[in-house]
Amino acid sequence: MYFDEQSLAKAFEKCFDFFEKLDNRLAALEKREYGVGGERLLDSQDLCNLLNVSKRTLERYRRENRLPFLKIKGKVFFKLSDVESCMKRINAKKFDN
């Protein structure tokens, strides 16, 4: 199969345009953060990954009021500052024992 130089250049140009658009969309997603009052919010999946716990464990923390949360349009979010303060309390308890 033979490709002339011009059609090959067009194909590469389309590929590069596609990758540039994809890169821009990914950059925009990285910058997008949910927020309340300028504070970053984490959804359940993000927090599970951050704490290395299961969704079930996170649900238990919520049920036991160990971790404050917000519900926005039926979806659960956690304020990053609340998570950080909870982690500091847990580490302080470990240190005191």
MMTF fields as JSON, N, C-alpha, C and O atoms, coordinates in Angstrom:
{
  "mmtfVersion": "1.0.0",
  "mmtfProducer": "UNKNOWN",
  "numBonds": 387,
  "numAtoms": 388,
  "numGroups": 97,
  "numChains": 1,
  "numModels": 1,
  "chainsPerModel": [1],
  "groupsPerChain": [97],
  "chainIdList": ["A"],
  "bondAtomList": [4, 2, 8, 6, 12, 10, 16, 14, 20, 18, 24, 22, 28, 26, 32, 30, 36, 34, 40, 38, 44, 42, 48, 46, 52, 50, 56, 54, 60, 58, 64, 62, 68, 66, 72, 70, 76, 74, 80, 78, 84, 82, 88, 86, 92, 90, 96, 94, 100, 98, 104, 102, 108, 106, 112, 110, 116, 114, 120, 118, 124, 122, 128, 126, 132, 130, 136, 134, 140, 138, 144, 142, 148, 146, 152, 150, 156, 154, 160, 158, 164, 162, 168, 166, 172, 170, 176, 174, 180, 178, 184, 182, 188, 186, 192, 190, 196, 194, 200, 198, 204, 202, 208, 206, 212, 210, 216, 214, 220, 218, 224, 222, 228, 226, 232, 230, 236, 234, 240, 238, 244, 242, 248, 246, 252, 250, 256, 254, 260, 258, 264, 262, 268, 266, 272, 270, 276, 274, 280, 278, 284, 282, 288, 286, 292, 290, 296, 294, 300, 298, 304, 302, 308, 306, 312, 310, 316, 314, 320, 318, 324, 322, 328, 326, 332, 330, 336, 334, 340, 338, 344, 342, 348, 346, 352, 350, 356, 354, 360, 358, 364, 362, 368, 366, 372, 370, 376, 374, 380, 378, 384, 382],
  "bondOrderList": [1, 1, 1, 1, 1, 1, 1, 1, 1, 1, 1, 1, 1, 1, 1, 1, 1, 1, 1, 1, 1, 1, 1, 1, 1, 1, 1, 1, 1, 1, 1, 1, 1, 1, 1, 1, 1, 1, 1, 1, 1, 1, 1, 1, 1, 1, 1, 1, 1, 1, 1, 1, 1, 1, 1, 1, 1, 1, 1, 1, 1, 1, 1, 1, 1, 1, 1, 1, 1, 1, 1, 1, 1, 1, 1, 1, 1, 1, 1, 1, 1, 1, 1, 1, 1, 1, 1, 1, 1, 1, 1, 1, 1, 1, 1, 1],
  "groupList": [{"groupName": "MET", "atomNameList": ["N", "CA", "C", "O"], "elementList": ["N", "C", "C", "O"], "formalChargeList": [0, 0, 0, 0], "bondAtomList": [1, 0, 2, 1, 3, 2], "bondOrderList": [1, 1, 2], "singleLetterCode": "M", "chemCompType": "L-PEPTIDE LINKING"}, {"groupName": "TYR", "atomNameList": ["N", "CA", "C", "O"], "elementList": ["N", "C", "C", "O"], "formalChargeList": [0, 0, 0, 0], "bondAtomList": [1, 0, 2, 1, 3, 2], "bondOrderList": [1, 1, 2], "singleLetterCode": "Y", "chemCompType": "L-PEPTIDE LINKING"}, {"groupName": "PHE", "atomNameList": ["N", "CA", "C", "O"], "elementList": ["N", "C", "C", "O"], "formalChargeList": [0, 0, 0, 0], "bondAtomList": [1, 0, 2, 1, 3, 2], "bondOrderList": [1, 1, 2], "singleLetterCode": "F", "chemCompType": "L-PEPTIDE LINKING"}, {"groupName": "ASP", "atomNameList": ["N", "CA", "C", "O"], "elementList": ["N", "C", "C", "O"], "formalChargeList": [0, 0, 0, 0], "bondAtomList": [1, 0, 2, 1, 3, 2], "bondOrderList": [1, 1, 2], "singleLetterCode": "D", "chemCompType": "L-PEPTIDE LINKING"}, {"groupName": "GLU", "atomNameList": ["N", "CA", "C", "O"], "elementList": ["N", "C", "C", "O"], "formalChargeList": [0, 0, 0, 0], "bondAtomList": [1, 0, 2, 1, 3, 2], "bondOrderList": [1, 1, 2], "singleLetterCode": "E", "chemCompType": "L-PEPTIDE LINKING"}, {"groupName": "GLN", "atomNameList": ["N", "CA", "C", "O"], "elementList": ["N", "C", "C", "O"], "formalChargeList": [0, 0, 0, 0], "bondAtomList": [1, 0, 2, 1, 3, 2], "bondOrderList": [1, 1, 2], "singleLetterCode": "Q", "chemCompType": "L-PEPTIDE LINKING"}, {"groupName": "SER", "atomNameList": ["N", "CA", "C", "O"], "elementList": ["N", "C", "C", "O"], "formalChargeList": [0, 0, 0, 0], "bondAtomList": [1, 0, 2, 1, 3, 2], "bondOrderList": [1, 1, 2], "singleLetterCode": "S", "chemCompType": "L-PEPTIDE LINKING"}, {"groupName": "LEU", "atomNameList": ["N", "CA", "C", "O"], "elementList": ["N", "C", "C", "O"], "formalChargeList": [0, 0, 0, 0], "bondAtomList": [1, 0, 2, 1, 3, 2], "bondOrderList": [1, 1, 2], "singleLetterCode": "L", "chemCompType": "L-PEPTIDE LINKING"}, {"groupName": "ALA", "atomNameList": ["N", "CA", "C", "O"], "elementList": ["N", "C", "C", "O"], "formalChargeList": [0, 0, 0, 0], "bondAtomList": [1, 0, 2, 1, 3, 2], "bondOrderList": [1, 1, 2], "singleLetterCode": "A", "chemCompType": "L-PEPTIDE LINKING"}, {"groupName": "LYS", "atomNameList": ["N", "CA", "C", "O"], "elementList": ["N", "C", "C", "O"], "formalChargeList": [0, 0, 0, 0], "bondAtomList": [1, 0, 2, 1, 3, 2], "bondOrderList": [1, 1, 2], "singleLetterCode": "K", "chemCompType": "L-PEPTIDE LINKING"}, {"groupName": "CYS", "atomNameList": ["N", "CA", "C", "O"], "elementList": ["N", "C", "C", "O"], "formalChargeList": [0, 0, 0, 0], "bondAtomList": [1, 0, 2, 1, 3, 2], "bondOrderList": [1, 1, 2], "singleLetterCode": "C", "chemCompType": "L-PEPTIDE LINKING"}, {"groupName": "ASN", "atomNameList": ["N", "CA", "C", "O"], "elementList": ["N", "C", "C", "O"], "formalChargeList": [0, 0, 0, 0], "bondAtomList": [1, 0, 2, 1, 3, 2], "bondOrderList": [1, 1, 2], "singleLetterCode": "N", "chemCompType": "L-PEPTIDE LINKING"}, {"groupName": "ARG", "atomNameList": ["N", "CA", "C", "O"], "elementList": ["N", "C", "C", "O"], "formalChargeList": [0, 0, 0, 0], "bondAtomList": [1, 0, 2, 1, 3, 2], "bondOrderList": [1, 1, 2], "singleLetterCode": "R", "chemCompType": "L-PEPTIDE LINKING"}, {"groupName": "GLY", "atomNameList": ["N", "CA", "C", "O"], "elementList": ["N", "C", "C", "O"], "formalChargeList": [0, 0, 0, 0], "bondAtomList": [1, 0, 2, 1, 3, 2], "bondOrderList": [1, 1, 2], "singleLetterCode": "G", "chemCompType": "PEPTIDE LINKING"}, {"groupName": "VAL", "atomNameList": ["N", "CA", "C", "O"], "elementList": ["N", "C", "C", "O"], "formalChargeList": [0, 0, 0, 0], "bondAtomList": [1, 0, 2, 1, 3, 2], "bondOrderList": [1, 1, 2], "singleLetterCode": "V", "chemCompType": "L-PEPTIDE LINKING"}, {"groupName": "THR", "atomNameList": ["N", "CA", "C", "O"], "elementList": ["N", "C", "C", "O"], "formalChargeList": [0, 0, 0, 0], "bondAtomList": [1, 0, 2, 1, 3, 2], "bondOrderList": [1, 1, 2], "singleLetterCode": "T", "chemCompType": "L-PEPTIDE LINKING"}, {"groupName": "PRO", "atomNameList": ["N", "CA", "C", "O"], "elementList": ["N", "C", "C", "O"], "formalChargeList": [0, 0, 0, 0], "bondAtomList": [1, 0, 2, 1, 3, 2], "bondOrderList": [1, 1, 2], "singleLetterCode": "P", "chemCompType": "L-PEPTIDE LINKING"}, {"groupName": "ILE", "atomNameList": ["N", "CA", "C", "O"], "elementList": ["N", "C", "C", "O"], "formalChargeList": [0, 0, 0, 0], "bondAtomList": [1, 0, 2, 1, 3, 2], "bondOrderList": [1, 1, 2], "singleLetterCode": "I", "chemCompType": "L-PEPTIDE LINKING"}],
  "groupTypeList": [0, 1, 2, 3, 4, 5, 6, 7, 8, 9, 8, 2, 4, 9, 10, 2, 3, 2, 2, 4, 9, 7, 3, 11, 12, 7, 8, 8, 7, 4, 9, 12, 4, 1, 13, 14, 13, 13, 4, 12, 7, 7, 3, 6, 5, 3, 7, 10, 11, 7, 7, 11, 14, 6, 9, 12, 15, 7, 4, 12, 1, 12, 12, 4, 11, 12, 7, 16, 2, 7, 9, 17, 9, 13, 9, 14, 2, 2, 9, 7, 6, 3, 14, 4, 6, 10, 0, 9, 12, 17, 11, 8, 9, 9, 2, 3, 11],
  "groupIdList": [1, 2, 3, 4, 5, 6, 7, 8, 9, 10, 11, 12, 13, 14, 15, 16, 17, 18, 19, 20, 21, 22, 23, 24, 25, 26, 27, 28, 29, 30, 31, 32, 33, 34, 35, 36, 37, 38, 39, 40, 41, 42, 43, 44, 45, 46, 47, 48, 49, 50, 51, 52, 53, 54, 55, 56, 57, 58, 59, 60, 61, 62, 63, 64, 65, 66, 67, 68, 69, 70, 71, 72, 73, 74, 75, 76, 77, 78, 79, 80, 81, 82, 83, 84, 85, 86, 87, 88, 89, 90, 91, 92, 93, 94, 95, 96, 97],
  "secStructList": [7, 7, 7, 7, 2, 2, 2, 2, 2, 2, 2, 2, 2, 2, 2, 2, 2, 2, 2, 2, 2, 2, 2, 2, 2, 2, 2, 2, 2, 2, 2, 7, 7, 7, 3, 3, 6, 6, 3, 3, 3, 3, 3, 2, 2, 2, 2, 2, 2, 2, 2, 6, 7, 7, 2, 2, 2, 2, 2, 2, 2, 2, 2, 6, 6, 1, 1, 7, 7, 3, 3, 3, 6, 6, 3, 3, 3, 3, 3, 2, 2, 2, 2, 2, 2, 2, 2, 2, 2, 2, 2, 2, 2, 2, 2, 2, 7],
  "xCoordList": [0.844, 0.0, 0.887, 1.853, 0.561, 1.38, 0.628, -0.544, 1.314, 0.762, 1.657, 2.879, 1.023, 1.865, 2.158, 1.481, 3.151, 3.64, 2.581, 2.501, 1.779, 0.761, -0.354, -0.766, -0.831, -1.891, -1.362, -2.083, -0.114, 0.497, 0.649, 0.422, 1.024, 1.158, -0.193, -0.272, -1.255, -2.606, -3.039, -3.633, -2.737, -3.105, -2.398, -3.017, -1.105, -0.363, -0.884, -0.957, -1.238, -1.775, -3.091, -3.318, -3.948, -5.204, -4.931, -5.585, -3.974, -3.621, -3.104, -3.511, -2.207, -1.674, -2.754, -2.752, -3.68, -4.802, -5.662, -6.071, -5.929, -6.714, -6.032, -6.676, -4.735, -4.01, -3.922, -3.945, -3.824, -3.797, -5.144, -5.182, -6.24, -7.568, -7.744, -8.277, -7.296, -7.387, -6.564, -7.02, -5.383, -4.52, -5.175, -5.11, -5.797, -6.483, -7.664, -7.895, -8.41, -9.552, -9.091, -9.711, -8.016, -7.486, -6.971, -7.167, -6.316, -5.83, -6.998, -6.922, -8.082, -9.265, -9.894, -10.354, -9.917, -10.463, -9.618, -10.153, -8.295, -7.419, -7.667, -7.588, -7.966, -8.193, -9.563, -9.764, -10.513, -11.872, -11.929, -11.509, -12.443, -12.611, -13.974, -14.408, -14.637, -15.871, -15.49, -14.445, -16.314, -15.976, -17.177, -18.175, -17.063, -18.051, -17.278, -16.432, -17.558, -16.815, -15.344, -14.507, -15.019, -13.633, -12.854, -11.662, -13.531, -12.858, -13.033, -14.106, -11.987, -12.014, -12.85, -12.759, -13.665, -14.471, -13.989, -13.588, -14.035, -13.674, -14.927, -15.725, -15.101, -16.223, -15.77, -14.608, -16.689, -16.388, -15.234, -14.366, -15.223, -14.163, -12.798, -11.822, -12.733, -11.466, -10.97, -9.787, -11.896, -11.501, -11.112, -10.178, -11.81, -11.422, -9.996, -9.203, -9.675, -8.323, -7.302, -6.206, -7.659, -6.744, -6.443, -5.292, -7.48, -7.322, -7.016, -6.7, -7.114, -6.899, -7.867, -7.472, -9.157, -10.217, -11.297, -11.333, -12.172, -13.265, -14.419, -14.467, -15.339, -16.527, -17.348, -17.944, -17.375, -18.114, -17.54, -18.29, -16.223, -15.577, -15.914, -16.189, -15.894, -16.239, -17.69, -17.994, -18.574, -19.975, -20.089, -20.885, -19.307, -19.325, -18.841, -19.425, -17.781, -17.284, -18.365, -18.524, -19.102, -20.193, -21.283, -21.742, -21.694, -22.781, -22.43, -23.292, -21.172, -20.717, -20.328, -19.821, -20.566, -20.231, -18.749, -18.381, -17.924, -16.477, -15.914, -14.828, -16.667, -16.205, -17.372, -18.32, -17.319, -18.414, -18.498, -17.489, -19.712, -19.911, -21.04, -21.822, -21.1, -22.155, -22.845, -22.226, -24.117, -24.825, -25.263, -25.975, -24.828, -25.186, -25.831, -25.198, -27.108, -27.888, -27.782, -27.654, -27.837, -27.823, -26.451, -26.332, -25.412, -24.062, -23.312, -23.424, -22.556, -21.83, -20.458, -19.728, -20.132, -18.821, -18.24, -18.964, -16.924, -16.214, -15.319, -14.619, -15.345, -14.447, -13.034, -12.802, -12.112, -10.719, -10.221, -9.482, -10.615, -10.168, -10.709, -10.014, -11.953, -12.514, -11.732, -11.45, -11.392, -10.626, -9.263, -8.812, -8.61, -7.293, -7.365, -6.503, -8.391, -8.498, -8.797, -8.295, -9.604, -9.858, -8.578, -8.319, -7.791, -6.536, -5.58, -4.867, -5.566, -4.703, -5.155, -4.324, -6.483, -6.996, -6.622, -6.222, -6.753, -6.401, -4.92, -4.545, -4.088, -2.641, -2.293, -1.397, -2.977, -2.712, -3.096, -2.372, -4.224, -4.628, -3.612, -3.292, -3.107, -2.101, -0.84, -0.202, -0.48, 0.746, 0.601, 1.553, -0.608, -0.845, -0.873, -0.549, -1.25, -1.363, -0.036, 0.045],
  "yCoordList": [-1.169, 0.0, 1.228, 1.307, 2.175, 3.367, 4.599, 4.795, 5.428, 6.703, 7.8, 7.761, 8.781, 9.896, 10.806, 10.749, 11.622, 12.461, 13.432, 13.697, 13.954, 14.935, 14.293, 14.862, 13.129, 12.473, 11.991, 12.003, 11.574, 11.16, 12.359, 12.234, 13.494, 14.714, 15.13, 15.566, 15.006, 15.351, 14.409, 14.839, 13.143, 12.165, 12.462, 12.413, 12.77, 13.114, 14.41, 14.532, 15.356, 16.619, 16.388, 16.974, 15.535, 15.212, 14.53, 14.826, 13.627, 12.942, 13.932, 13.895, 14.816, 15.802, 16.742, 17.107, 17.147, 17.991, 17.274, 17.862, 16.001, 15.213, 15.142, 15.342, 14.86, 14.752, 16.097, 16.144, 17.168, 18.494, 18.811, 19.343, 18.484, 18.697, 17.836, 18.292, 16.604, 15.699, 16.226, 16.19, 16.702, 17.257, 18.476, 18.633, 19.329, 20.508, 20.112, 20.719, 19.1, 18.644, 18.046, 18.281, 17.28, 16.707, 17.788, 17.706, 18.795, 19.906, 20.642, 21.04, 20.824, 21.492, 20.664, 21.216, 19.346, 18.477, 18.518, 18.469, 18.607, 18.676, 19.95, 19.941, 21.042, 22.321, 22.389, 23.128, 21.612, 21.666, 20.961, 19.813, 21.659, 21.087, 21.506, 22.64, 20.586, 20.952, 21.809, 21.595, 22.762, 23.584, 24.235, 24.522, 24.459, 25.213, 26.308, 26.034, 27.528, 28.63, 28.587, 29.007, 28.087, 28.013, 26.842, 26.686, 26.021, 24.87, 23.634, 23.4, 22.86, 21.666, 20.57, 20.316, 19.93, 18.807, 17.533, 17.543, 16.445, 15.129, 14.273, 14.288, 13.529, 12.587, 11.292, 11.153, 10.364, 9.127, 8.353, 7.848, 8.258, 7.5, 8.136, 7.439, 9.471, 10.166, 9.908, 9.646, 9.986, 9.799, 8.35, 8.1, 7.403, 5.989, 5.783, 5.105, 6.362, 6.233, 6.92, 6.399, 8.09, 8.85, 8.133, 8.069, 7.599, 6.934, 5.446, 4.787, 4.93, 3.505, 2.648, 1.692, 3.032, 2.284, 1.949, 2.516, 1.028, 0.649, 1.641, 2.433, 1.577, 2.428, 2.078, 2.955, 0.814, 0.363, 0.981, 1.4, 1.036, 1.651, 3.126, 3.655, 3.785, 5.207, 5.435, 6.398, 4.541, 4.629, 4.469, 5.159, 3.573, 3.37, 4.626, 5.028, 5.247, 6.494, 7.568, 8.316, 7.637, 8.62, 8.295, 9.175, 7.056, 6.623, 6.863, 7.226, 6.66, 6.836, 8.277, 8.57, 9.179, 10.608, 10.837, 11.797, 9.98, 10.139, 11.077, 11.633, 11.247, 12.066, 12.892, 12.33, 14.214, 15.053, 14.991, 14.812, 15.143, 15.08, 16.014, 16.484, 16.265, 17.074, 16.233, 15.365, 16.488, 15.867, 16.98, 17.903, 16.876, 17.856, 17.094, 16.266, 17.391, 16.706, 15.193, 14.478, 14.719, 13.287, 12.641, 11.446, 13.411, 12.856, 13.302, 14.453, 12.397, 12.659, 13.248, 12.758, 14.32, 14.966, 15.183, 15.249, 15.294, 15.54, 16.753, 16.859, 17.678, 18.832, 18.354, 17.607, 18.799, 18.402, 18.834, 18.094, 20.019, 20.498, 19.608, 19.37, 19.111, 18.194, 16.886, 16.348, 16.392, 15.142, 15.33, 14.48, 16.452, 16.718, 16.837, 16.311, 17.529, 17.668, 16.326, 16.054, 15.486, 14.144, 13.321, 12.611, 13.419, 12.671, 13.161, 12.362, 14.467, 15.005, 14.501, 14.165, 14.444, 13.935, 12.47, 12.058, 11.684, 10.262, 10.092, 9.272, 10.856, 10.758, 11.228, 10.664, 12.247, 12.727, 11.656, 11.453, 10.962, 9.886, 8.751, 8.197, 8.403, 7.341, 7.731, 6.901, 9.011, 9.496, 9.521, 9.233, 9.871, 9.955, 8.592, 8.478, 7.563, 6.212, 5.539, 4.406],
  "zCoordList": [0.0, 0.0, 0.0, 0.759, -0.844, -1.009, -0.505, -0.828, 0.292, 0.752, 0.223, 0.37, -0.395, -0.836, 0.353, 1.379, 0.198, 1.298, 1.808, 3.008, 0.908, 1.287, 2.138, 3.149, 1.735, 2.517, 3.869, 4.867, 3.889, 5.14, 6.086, 7.289, 5.552, 6.359, 6.919, 8.068, 6.136, 6.598, 7.726, 8.714, 7.564, 8.585, 9.904, 10.967, 9.839, 11.049, 11.663, 12.885, 10.838, 11.334, 12.088, 13.147, 11.536, 12.219, 13.558, 14.558, 13.569, 14.821, 15.857, 17.018, 15.433, 16.371, 16.867, 18.043, 16.004, 16.431, 17.462, 18.464, 17.206, 18.143, 19.508, 20.537, 19.516, 20.776, 21.497, 22.727, 20.751, 21.363, 22.025, 23.134, 21.345, 21.933, 23.182, 24.194, 23.098, 24.24, 25.414, 26.557, 25.142, 26.178, 26.832, 28.052, 26.039, 26.572, 27.448, 28.495, 27.026, 27.825, 29.148, 30.185, 29.118, 30.352, 31.299, 32.512, 30.739, 31.564, 32.208, 33.371, 31.449, 31.997, 33.112, 34.11, 32.948, 33.989, 35.253, 36.361, 35.094, 36.258, 37.056, 38.285, 36.363, 37.032, 37.682, 38.646, 37.15, 37.67, 39.017, 39.159, 39.973, 41.293, 41.797, 41.596, 42.446, 43.107, 44.293, 44.906, 44.616, 45.752, 46.382, 45.721, 47.658, 48.408, 49.102, 49.953, 48.749, 49.343, 49.001, 49.8, 47.829, 47.4, 47.985, 47.72, 48.778, 49.379, 48.509, 47.952, 48.4, 47.552, 48.199, 49.4, 47.37, 47.827, 47.151, 45.988, 47.892, 47.363, 47.322, 48.259, 46.242, 46.225, 46.903, 47.282, 47.048, 47.779, 47.16, 47.873, 45.842, 45.17, 45.406, 45.682, 45.296, 45.544, 46.963, 47.184, 47.921, 49.312, 49.595, 50.357, 48.997, 49.14, 48.653, 49.306, 47.518, 46.971, 47.861, 48.073, 48.385, 49.216, 50.531, 50.963, 51.157, 52.451, 52.338, 53.329, 51.124, 50.871, 51.696, 52.364, 51.624, 52.302, 51.285, 50.193, 51.651, 50.758, 50.901, 51.842, 49.951, 50.031, 51.268, 51.893, 51.61, 52.79, 54.067, 54.95, 54.162, 55.32, 55.394, 56.471, 54.255, 54.2, 54.632, 55.334, 54.204, 54.628, 56.14, 56.777, 56.713, 58.164, 58.883, 59.889, 58.375, 58.967, 58.95, 59.915, 57.853, 57.761, 58.769, 59.496, 58.815, 59.701, 61.168, 61.968, 61.513, 62.89, 63.2, 64.283, 62.244, 62.382, 62.663, 63.341, 62.155, 62.313, 61.262, 61.423, 60.184, 59.074, 58.542, 57.993, 58.694, 58.194, 56.67, 55.988, 56.149, 54.71, 54.296, 55.122, 53.01, 52.404, 51.349, 50.732, 51.145, 50.029, 49.096, 49.491, 47.861, 46.84, 45.698, 45.044, 45.47, 44.44, 44.579, 43.586, 45.801, 46.057, 46.062, 46.332, 45.768, 45.753, 47.002, 47.425, 47.582, 48.825, 48.509, 47.647, 49.24, 49.119, 50.504, 51.497, 50.552, 51.796, 51.599, 50.592, 52.575, 52.506, 52.814, 53.764, 51.996, 52.189, 53.564, 54.214, 54.013, 55.328, 56.448, 57.436, 56.303, 57.31, 57.349, 58.419, 56.179, 56.104, 56.76, 57.528, 56.451, 57.031, 58.55, 59.254, 59.061, 60.523, 61.185, 62.275, 60.545, 61.088, 61.131, 62.103, 60.086, 60.038, 61.132, 61.738, 61.38, 62.443, 63.804, 64.648, 64.028, 65.304, 65.492, 66.581, 64.416, 64.496, 64.799, 65.637, 64.125, 64.365, 65.765, 66.393, 66.271, 67.633, 68.646, 69.621, 68.44, 69.345, 69.332, 70.384, 68.166, 68.066, 68.801, 69.448, 68.697, 69.325, 70.844, 71.569, 71.325, 72.758, 73.424, 74.607, 72.695, 73.289, 73.397, 73.871]
}
